[in-house]
Amino acid sequence: MLCACVLLVRQTGGGNRDEQQLGERAPAWVNDNDVTRCQHCNNRFKNSIISSRRHHCRSCGRCVCSNCSQRRILLEYCKAENEVRVCDACYTHFTGIAVTKNAATLIKPTRDIERTILYGDFRMTSGNEVVWISLQEDFHLHVFGGKLDQAENHAIKLSDLVDIQLDNDTRTFTLRETSKTHVFILESNHLIFYEKNDLLDEKLTNAGTKLNFYVNLWFEAIQLARSTTLPDWYIRKRDSADSGVSNIG
């Protein structure tokens, strides 16, 4: 059974960051499966630079590493527990004391939601792991380990590819560089995120199956990006005044 969601995610990485309610009630914790990196420093949890143990901030619910959650404060909703672990951002929010970090340990975010054409999950044949891929206006495929990760594992410059192939039967995308080949499989429970677009909504409604529509949408967008071209539907929506959110499940 196909389970699909079309949605433009304009979020900062999960967790409850409503500053007016921080500390007043228990936050929704970010799902561990949605992140492979600390949601503050962007280091991978398995990276030797940081502790591999994950923690959830008791104030905002984000998943952070030990180095970014060493401080404790008293929160309104759990006074009976005394002081609880919070992330550096929430600590600064409540105390006004900035937490100094070593710049060398910080990883720069590479996910740009405002310049994202398509975003979705794929399975890599190498390692058989699920990754999240963002096709952005820089004509790169940015490959992330988790749905909410803000720093990529690696990027593929599409104009450098020597070949792109699609096997429709297995929904397998093969992207060949001069010295490396990337193989991604779009599975039946694929989640795809893109900006609300009446033209695509109509095409999706009239498509034979949603899954085939998503496969072709990705393939066509990647082919265009290889020639440093944006899809017409994306340009029209990006430049229009009625850009919004489409949520189809």
Secondary structure in CASP SS format (residue, H / E / C, confidence):
PFRMAT SS
TARGET T0000
AUTHOR 0000-0000-0000
METHOD secondary structure of the structure
MODEL  1
M C 1.00
L C 1.00
C C 1.00
A C 1.00
C C 1.00
V E 1.00
L C 1.00
L C 1.00
V C 1.00
R C 1.00
Q C 1.00
T C 1.00
G C 1.00
G C 1.00
G C 1.00
N C 1.00
R C 1.00
D C 1.00
E C 1.00
Q C 1.00
Q C 1.00
L C 1.00
G C 1.00
E C 1.00
R C 1.00
A C 1.00
P C 1.00
A C 1.00
W C 1.00
V C 1.00
N C 1.00
D H 1.00
N H 1.00
D H 1.00
V C 1.00
T C 1.00
R E 1.00
C C 1.00
Q C 1.00
H C 1.00
C C 1.00
N C 1.00
N C 1.00
R E 1.00
F C 1.00
K C 1.00
N C 1.00
S C 1.00
I C 1.00
I C 1.00
S C 1.00
S C 1.00
R C 1.00
R E 1.00
H E 1.00
H E 1.00
C C 1.00
R C 1.00
S C 1.00
C C 1.00
G C 1.00
R C 1.00
C E 1.00
V E 1.00
C E 1.00
S H 1.00
N H 1.00
C H 1.00
S C 1.00
Q C 1.00
R E 1.00
R E 1.00
I E 1.00
L C 1.00
L C 1.00
E H 1.00
Y H 1.00
C H 1.00
K H 1.00
A H 1.00
E H 1.00
N C 1.00
E C 1.00
V E 1.00
R E 1.00
V E 1.00
C C 1.00
D H 1.00
A H 1.00
C H 1.00
Y H 1.00
T H 1.00
H H 1.00
F H 1.00
T H 1.00
G C 1.00
I C 1.00
A C 1.00
V C 1.00
T C 1.00
K C 1.00
N C 1.00
A H 1.00
A H 1.00
T H 1.00
L C 1.00
I C 1.00
K C 1.00
P C 1.00
T C 1.00
R C 1.00
D C 1.00
I H 1.00
E H 1.00
R H 1.00
T E 1.00
I E 1.00
L E 1.00
Y E 1.00
G E 1.00
D E 1.00
F E 1.00
R E 1.00
M E 1.00
T C 1.00
S C 1.00
G C 1.00
N C 1.00
E C 1.00
V E 1.00
V E 1.00
W E 1.00
I E 1.00
S E 1.00
L E 1.00
Q E 1.00
E C 1.00
D C 1.00
F C 1.00
H E 1.00
L E 1.00
H E 1.00
V E 1.00
F E 1.00
G C 1.00
G C 1.00
K C 1.00
L C 1.00
D C 1.00
Q C 1.00
A C 1.00
E C 1.00
N C 1.00
H E 1.00
A E 1.00
I E 1.00
K E 1.00
L H 1.00
S H 1.00
D H 1.00
L C 1.00
V C 1.00
D E 1.00
I E 1.00
Q E 1.00
L E 1.00
D E 1.00
N C 1.00
D C 1.00
T C 1.00
R C 1.00
T E 1.00
F E 1.00
T E 1.00
L E 1.00
R E 1.00
E C 1.00
T C 1.00
S C 1.00
K C 1.00
T E 1.00
H E 1.00
V E 1.00
F E 1.00
I E 1.00
L C 1.00
E C 1.00
S C 1.00
N C 1.00
H C 1.00
L C 1.00
I E 1.00
F E 1.00
Y C 1.00
E C 1.00
K C 1.00
N C 1.00
D H 1.00
L H 1.00
L H 1.00
D H 1.00
E H 1.00
K H 1.00
L H 1.00
T H 1.00
N H 1.00
A C 1.00
G C 1.00
T C 1.00
K H 1.00
L H 1.00
N H 1.00
F H 1.00
Y H 1.00
V H 1.00
N H 1.00
L H 1.00
W H 1.00
F H 1.00
E H 1.00
A H 1.00
I H 1.00
Q H 1.00
L H 1.00
A H 1.00
R H 1.00
S C 1.00
T C 1.00
T C 1.00
L C 1.00
P C 1.00
D H 1.00
W H 1.00
Y H 1.00
I H 1.00
R H 1.00
K H 1.00
R H 1.00
D H 1.00
S C 1.00
A C 1.00
D C 1.00
S C 1.00
G C 1.00
V C 1.00
S C 1.00
N C 1.00
I E 1.00
G C 1.00
END
